[in-house]
């Protein structure tokens, strides 16, 4: 078996990956909380898309990508198939979106949350192993079935908890604490799956096709920056449920009618025809 390193650059890649996961989780939980309070169907779809991008794209997939920056196998270079890598990101976003729709559509209940969590968790696991399938290296990749199952279970539990927090939690302090916990769960799922990976070196190494992870770094980081800025802007400009209630209250008030003008006569003057 080839020697594998998951922390080639020390604590930097897991720390940055965890930070991005917390930021994405926080934005995703806030966006998810806006879904049920949306004024109409279009707004609800809009918040589902934003929450899916935040959770699936930033919190989950970007954490996976940053962690892979520190992944190395002794004796071989690593290349990534770009279309498959992009497909893994799409899988994460779509899975989270479907899970949010299941969990937030109709009457809230445990069955919907569990169903949405299972769909989202399986999607997250599919994203991880699709991303791993995009790797090209001089060797054959194998996985420990026990750790693979454990990573899938972690993904399902984490996704279910994320959906529950997204539809129930409102207080900012609790949201931030929830995002910190979600970051731990997402990172734990990733490194659990990676711990079950093994590489058998190839005897006849050839040329590797694909892009290096460093060549993908700049475009992906730029995409993350624009997505985060867009999510923050959308949250700042969009009216909250309290804002809509206040606006509805003021709209319901009847405007005060002006008092009728009263005829005022000047003292000392009499109209024509007055007597005495």
MIGU-669409 format. One line per field, with one value per residue: x negated, y negated, z negated of N, C-alpha, C in turn. Coordinates in steps of 0.2 Angstrom, whole numbers. Layout:
<pts>
nu <- (X, ...)
nv <- (Y, ...)
nw <- (Z, ...)
cau <- (X, ...)
cav <- (Y, ...)
caw <- (Z, ...)
cu <- (X, ...)
cv <- (Y, ...)
cw <- (Z, ...)
</pts>
This chain:
<pts>
nu <- (-4, -2, -9, 1, 5, 15, 14, 5, 0, 0, 10, 16, 25, 36, 41, 44, 54, 63, 67, 73, 83, 91, 95, 102, 112, 118, 124, 132, 141, 148, 154, 162, 170, 178, 187, 200, 206, 208, 216, 222, 224, 213, 203, 201, 195, 183, 177, 174, 165, 154, 151, 147, 136, 128, 126, 124, 115, 105, 103, 101, 96, 85, 78, 74, 66, 55, 50, 45, 34, 24, 21, 11, 2, -11, -24, -17, -9, 6, 21, 36, 51, 60, 74, 80, 77, 84, 97, 98, 100, 112, 120, 120, 126, 139, 144, 145, 154, 166, 168, 171, 183, 191, 191, 197, 209, 226, 235, 225, 215, 209, 207, 205, 193, 184, 185, 180, 168, 162, 161, 153, 142, 137, 135, 124, 115, 113, 108, 96, 89, 90, 82, 70, 69, 65, 52, 36, 22, 6, 10, 22, 37, 44, 57, 62, 75, 83, 79, 84, 97, 99, 96, 106, 117, 114, 115, 129, 135, 130, 135, 149, 150, 145, 156, 166, 162, 162, 175, 181, 173, 170, 163, 149, 137, 139, 139, 126, 119, 124, 120, 106, 106, 111, 100, 90, 97, 98, 84, 80, 87, 80, 67, 68, 72, 61, 52, 54, 49, 37, 22, 16, 1, -3, -11, -16, -17, -9, -6, 3, 20, 29, 33, 22, 24, 20, 21, 35, 38, 38, 50, 60, 60, 62, 75, 82, 80, 88, 100, 103, 103, 114, 124, 124, 127, 140, 147, 146, 154, 166, 183, 187, 197, 202, 201, 211, 222, 223, 224, 237, 245, 244, 250, 262, 268, 280, 279, 278, 292, 294, 299, 315, 317, 320, 331, 326, 329, 325, 322, 333, 339, 354, 365, 374, 391, 392, 399, 400)
nv <- (6, -11, -26, -37, -54, -65, -78, -87, -100, -103, -110, -119, -117, -109, -118, -129, -123, -120, -132, -138, -129, -132, -145, -143, -135, -143, -154, -146, -140, -152, -156, -145, -146, -156, -151, -145, -156, -164, -175, -171, -158, -160, -167, -157, -147, -154, -156, -143, -139, -148, -143, -130, -132, -138, -128, -116, -120, -129, -126, -111, -106, -114, -113, -100, -101, -110, -102, -92, -98, -96, -83, -69, -57, -46, -45, -47, -58, -68, -70, -79, -75, -87, -88, -78, -83, -95, -89, -83, -94, -99, -89, -89, -102, -100, -89, -95, -105, -97, -90, -101, -105, -94, -94, -106, -109, -109, -103, -104, -91, -76, -66, -72, -79, -69, -62, -71, -73, -61, -60, -71, -68, -56, -62, -70, -61, -55, -65, -66, -54, -54, -65, -59, -49, -57, -58, -55, -45, -36, -22, -10, -14, -10, -6, -5, 4, 3, -10, -17, -15, -21, -34, -38, -37, -47, -58, -57, -59, -72, -80, -79, -85, -97, -102, -102, -111, -122, -125, -127, -135, -152, -162, -172, -169, -155, -150, -153, -145, -132, -132, -130, -117, -110, -112, -104, -92, -90, -91, -80, -69, -70, -67, -54, -46, -48, -41, -28, -25, -18, -15, -6, -5, -7, 3, 0, -15, -28, -43, -55, -61, -76, -90, -99, -100, -113, -121, -122, -130, -144, -148, -142, -147, -161, -159, -155, -166, -176, -170, -169, -183, -187, -179, -185, -198, -196, -192, -203, -213, -208, -208, -203, -191, -198, -211, -211, -209, -221, -230, -226, -229, -243, -246, -242, -251, -265, -279, -295, -306, -322, -336, -344, -360, -374, -387, -403, -417, -434, -444, -457, -459, -459, -449, -454, -459, -455, -458, -469)
nw <- (0, 4, -4, -12, -14, -23, -28, -21, -21, -35, -48, -41, -29, -34, -44, -36, -28, -38, -42, -31, -30, -41, -39, -27, -32, -42, -34, -26, -35, -39, -27, -25, -36, -31, -22, -25, -30, -18, -7, 5, 18, 27, 20, 10, 18, 22, 9, 6, 16, 13, 0, 3, 11, 2, -9, -2, 8, 3, -11, -11, 1, 4, -7, -6, 5, 1, -9, -1, 4, -5, -3, 1, 10, 8, 20, 32, 43, 42, 52, 57, 64, 73, 77, 70, 57, 56, 58, 45, 37, 41, 38, 24, 22, 28, 21, 8, 10, 14, 2, -6, 0, -3, -17, -20, -14, -14, -29, -44, -51, -59, -50, -38, -40, -43, -31, -21, -27, -25, -11, -8, -15, -9, 4, 1, -3, 9, 17, 11, 14, 27, 30, 26, 36, 46, 46, 53, 52, 50, 47, 38, 31, 16, 3, -14, -19, -31, -36, -25, -26, -39, -36, -28, -36, -45, -37, -34, -47, -50, -40, -43, -55, -51, -43, -52, -61, -53, -50, -63, -71, -76, -84, -84, -91, -94, -81, -76, -85, -81, -68, -70, -75, -64, -56, -62, -60, -46, -42, -49, -43, -30, -33, -39, -29, -21, -29, -27, -15, -3, 6, 19, 27, 44, 56, 68, 71, 80, 91, 83, 85, 83, 72, 60, 42, 38, 49, 50, 39, 38, 47, 40, 27, 31, 35, 24, 16, 23, 22, 8, 5, 13, 6, -7, -3, 2, -10, -17, -10, -8, -15, -32, -41, -52, -47, -36, -44, -51, -40, -35, -46, -47, -34, -36, -44, -45, -37, -44, -43, -37, -47, -45, -38, -47, -48, -52, -60, -59, -74, -79, -67, -57, -48, -33, -36, -49, -65, -79)
cau <- (0, -6, -8, 6, 5, 21, 12, -2, -2, 1, 16, 19, 30, 42, 43, 48, 60, 68, 70, 78, 89, 95, 98, 108, 118, 122, 128, 137, 146, 151, 158, 167, 175, 183, 191, 207, 209, 208, 222, 225, 220, 207, 199, 199, 190, 177, 173, 172, 159, 149, 149, 144, 129, 124, 125, 121, 109, 100, 101, 100, 91, 79, 74, 71, 60, 50, 47, 41, 27, 19, 21, 6, 0, -19, -26, -13, -5, 13, 24, 43, 56, 64, 81, 83, 77, 90, 103, 99, 102, 119, 124, 121, 131, 146, 146, 147, 161, 171, 169, 175, 190, 195, 192, 201, 215, 232, 235, 219, 216, 203, 206, 202, 186, 180, 185, 176, 161, 159, 160, 148, 136, 135, 132, 118, 110, 112, 104, 89, 86, 90, 76, 64, 68, 62, 45, 32, 16, 3, 12, 29, 40, 49, 60, 64, 83, 85, 78, 88, 104, 99, 96, 113, 122, 113, 118, 136, 137, 128, 140, 155, 149, 145, 163, 170, 160, 164, 183, 183, 169, 170, 159, 142, 132, 140, 138, 119, 117, 126, 115, 100, 107, 111, 93, 87, 100, 96, 77, 79, 89, 75, 61, 70, 72, 54, 48, 55, 46, 31, 20, 11, -3, -3, -18, -17, -14, -9, -4, 10, 24, 33, 30, 20, 29, 18, 24, 42, 39, 40, 57, 65, 60, 66, 83, 84, 80, 94, 106, 103, 105, 121, 128, 124, 131, 147, 150, 147, 159, 173, 186, 188, 204, 205, 202, 217, 228, 223, 227, 244, 248, 245, 254, 269, 270, 284, 276, 282, 295, 293, 305, 319, 315, 325, 332, 323, 331, 321, 326, 335, 342, 360, 367, 380, 397, 392, 403, 399)
cav <- (0, -18, -30, -42, -60, -69, -84, -88, -106, -104, -112, -125, -115, -107, -124, -133, -120, -120, -139, -138, -125, -136, -151, -141, -132, -149, -157, -141, -140, -158, -156, -140, -149, -161, -147, -144, -163, -167, -178, -167, -152, -162, -168, -151, -144, -158, -154, -136, -139, -151, -139, -124, -134, -139, -122, -111, -122, -132, -122, -104, -104, -118, -110, -94, -103, -113, -96, -88, -102, -93, -76, -67, -50, -46, -41, -48, -64, -67, -75, -78, -76, -93, -87, -74, -87, -99, -85, -82, -100, -99, -84, -92, -107, -98, -85, -99, -108, -92, -89, -107, -105, -89, -96, -113, -109, -106, -103, -102, -85, -72, -62, -76, -81, -63, -60, -76, -72, -55, -62, -76, -64, -52, -66, -73, -55, -54, -70, -65, -48, -56, -69, -55, -46, -61, -58, -51, -44, -30, -17, -8, -16, -5, -9, 0, 4, 1, -17, -20, -16, -26, -41, -39, -38, -54, -63, -57, -62, -79, -83, -79, -90, -104, -103, -103, -118, -127, -126, -129, -140, -159, -166, -172, -165, -148, -149, -153, -138, -127, -132, -128, -110, -108, -112, -98, -86, -90, -89, -73, -65, -69, -63, -47, -43, -47, -37, -21, -25, -15, -16, -1, -8, -4, 6, -3, -21, -32, -50, -57, -67, -80, -96, -98, -104, -120, -125, -123, -133, -151, -149, -139, -152, -166, -157, -155, -173, -179, -166, -172, -190, -187, -177, -191, -204, -194, -192, -210, -217, -204, -209, -198, -190, -204, -217, -210, -210, -228, -233, -224, -232, -250, -246, -241, -257, -269, -286, -300, -310, -329, -339, -348, -367, -377, -394, -407, -424, -439, -448, -464, -460, -455, -448, -458, -456, -453, -463, -470)
caw <- (0, 4, -10, -11, -19, -23, -30, -18, -23, -42, -50, -37, -25, -38, -47, -31, -26, -43, -42, -25, -31, -46, -35, -23, -36, -45, -28, -24, -40, -39, -21, -26, -40, -27, -17, -27, -30, -12, -5, 10, 21, 30, 14, 7, 22, 21, 3, 7, 21, 9, -5, 6, 13, -4, -12, 3, 12, -1, -17, -10, 7, 4, -13, -3, 10, -3, -12, 4, 6, -9, -2, 6, 10, 9, 26, 37, 43, 42, 56, 56, 70, 71, 78, 64, 51, 57, 56, 38, 34, 43, 34, 17, 22, 30, 15, 2, 13, 14, -5, -9, 2, -6, -24, -22, -10, -18, -37, -47, -55, -59, -44, -32, -42, -42, -23, -18, -29, -21, -4, -8, -17, -3, 9, -2, -2, 17, 19, 8, 17, 34, 31, 26, 42, 51, 45, 57, 49, 52, 42, 38, 25, 12, -3, -19, -19, -37, -36, -20, -29, -44, -33, -25, -42, -48, -32, -35, -53, -50, -36, -46, -60, -48, -41, -58, -64, -48, -50, -69, -75, -74, -88, -81, -95, -93, -74, -76, -88, -76, -62, -72, -76, -58, -53, -64, -57, -39, -42, -52, -38, -25, -35, -41, -22, -18, -33, -24, -8, -2, 13, 21, 32, 51, 58, 75, 71, 87, 90, 80, 87, 79, 69, 53, 38, 37, 54, 48, 33, 40, 50, 35, 22, 33, 35, 17, 13, 26, 19, 1, 5, 15, 1, -12, 0, 2, -16, -20, -7, -9, -21, -36, -43, -56, -43, -33, -48, -52, -35, -35, -51, -45, -29, -38, -48, -41, -37, -48, -39, -39, -50, -41, -39, -51, -46, -57, -58, -63, -79, -77, -60, -56, -41, -31, -38, -56, -68, -86)
cu <- (-4, -5, -4, 5, 12, 20, 5, -4, 0, 9, 20, 25, 36, 45, 47, 54, 65, 71, 75, 84, 94, 98, 104, 114, 122, 126, 133, 143, 151, 156, 163, 172, 180, 188, 198, 210, 210, 215, 226, 221, 213, 201, 196, 194, 183, 173, 170, 165, 153, 146, 145, 137, 125, 122, 121, 115, 103, 98, 99, 94, 85, 75, 70, 65, 54, 46, 42, 34, 22, 18, 15, 4, -7, -20, -22, -10, 2, 16, 32, 46, 60, 71, 84, 82, 82, 96, 104, 102, 110, 123, 125, 126, 138, 148, 149, 154, 167, 173, 173, 182, 194, 196, 196, 207, 221, 231, 228, 220, 209, 201, 203, 195, 182, 179, 180, 169, 158, 157, 154, 141, 133, 132, 125, 113, 108, 108, 97, 86, 86, 83, 70, 63, 65, 55, 41, 25, 13, 4, 20, 31, 45, 52, 62, 72, 86, 85, 82, 95, 104, 99, 103, 118, 120, 116, 126, 139, 135, 133, 147, 155, 149, 152, 167, 168, 162, 171, 185, 179, 169, 165, 152, 137, 132, 138, 130, 116, 119, 122, 108, 100, 107, 105, 90, 90, 98, 88, 76, 82, 83, 69, 62, 70, 65, 50, 49, 52, 39, 29, 15, 7, -3, -10, -20, -14, -15, -8, 2, 13, 27, 29, 27, 24, 27, 21, 31, 43, 41, 47, 62, 65, 63, 73, 85, 85, 87, 100, 108, 106, 112, 126, 129, 129, 139, 151, 151, 152, 166, 176, 187, 195, 207, 206, 209, 223, 229, 226, 235, 248, 249, 250, 261, 272, 274, 281, 281, 285, 295, 300, 309, 317, 321, 325, 330, 325, 326, 325, 327, 338, 349, 362, 373, 386, 398, 395, 400, 391)
cv <- (-6, -22, -36, -48, -64, -76, -86, -95, -108, -105, -117, -123, -113, -113, -128, -130, -120, -127, -140, -135, -128, -141, -149, -138, -138, -152, -152, -140, -146, -158, -151, -142, -154, -157, -147, -151, -167, -169, -174, -161, -154, -163, -162, -147, -147, -156, -147, -135, -142, -146, -133, -126, -135, -133, -117, -113, -124, -127, -115, -103, -108, -116, -104, -96, -106, -107, -92, -92, -99, -86, -74, -60, -49, -42, -42, -55, -63, -73, -74, -79, -81, -92, -83, -78, -92, -96, -84, -88, -101, -95, -86, -97, -105, -93, -89, -102, -103, -91, -95, -107, -100, -91, -102, -113, -106, -107, -100, -96, -81, -68, -66, -78, -75, -61, -65, -75, -66, -57, -66, -72, -60, -56, -69, -67, -54, -59, -69, -59, -50, -60, -65, -51, -50, -61, -53, -51, -37, -25, -15, -10, -11, -8, -3, -1, 1, -7, -21, -21, -21, -33, -43, -41, -45, -59, -63, -61, -70, -83, -84, -84, -97, -106, -105, -110, -124, -129, -128, -134, -147, -163, -166, -168, -158, -146, -148, -146, -132, -126, -129, -120, -107, -107, -106, -92, -85, -88, -82, -68, -64, -65, -56, -43, -42, -42, -29, -20, -22, -15, -10, -4, -4, -2, 2, -10, -25, -39, -50, -62, -70, -86, -95, -102, -111, -124, -126, -128, -140, -152, -147, -145, -159, -165, -157, -162, -177, -176, -169, -179, -191, -185, -182, -196, -202, -194, -199, -214, -214, -206, -203, -197, -196, -210, -217, -211, -217, -232, -232, -228, -240, -251, -246, -247, -262, -276, -291, -305, -318, -332, -343, -356, -370, -385, -399, -414, -429, -443, -455, -465, -456, -455, -453, -455, -455, -459, -463, -469)
cw <- (0, -2, -8, -16, -18, -25, -28, -20, -31, -43, -46, -33, -29, -42, -42, -29, -31, -43, -37, -27, -36, -43, -31, -27, -39, -40, -26, -29, -40, -33, -22, -31, -37, -23, -19, -28, -24, -10, 0, 13, 24, 25, 11, 11, 22, 15, 3, 11, 17, 4, -2, 9, 7, -7, -7, 6, 8, -7, -16, -5, 6, -2, -10, 2, 6, -7, -7, 6, 1, -8, 3, 5, 12, 16, 32, 37, 43, 47, 55, 63, 69, 72, 72, 57, 51, 55, 49, 35, 35, 39, 27, 17, 23, 24, 9, 4, 12, 6, -8, -7, -2, -14, -25, -18, -14, -26, -39, -51, -54, -53, -39, -34, -40, -34, -20, -21, -26, -14, -3, -10, -12, 2, 7, -1, 5, 19, 17, 13, 25, 35, 30, 32, 47, 51, 50, 54, 51, 46, 42, 31, 22, 6, -7, -20, -25, -38, -31, -23, -35, -42, -31, -31, -45, -44, -33, -41, -53, -46, -39, -51, -57, -46, -47, -61, -59, -48, -57, -73, -72, -78, -85, -84, -94, -86, -73, -79, -84, -70, -64, -73, -69, -54, -55, -61, -50, -38, -44, -47, -32, -27, -37, -34, -20, -22, -30, -17, -8, 5, 14, 27, 38, 53, 64, 75, 78, 85, 87, 83, 82, 76, 62, 49, 37, 43, 54, 43, 34, 42, 44, 30, 24, 33, 28, 14, 16, 23, 12, 1, 8, 10, -5, -9, 0, -4, -19, -17, -7, -15, -25, -37, -47, -52, -39, -37, -50, -47, -34, -40, -49, -39, -31, -42, -43, -42, -40, -43, -41, -42, -45, -43, -42, -49, -52, -55, -62, -68, -77, -71, -60, -49, -39, -33, -45, -60, -76, -87)
</pts>
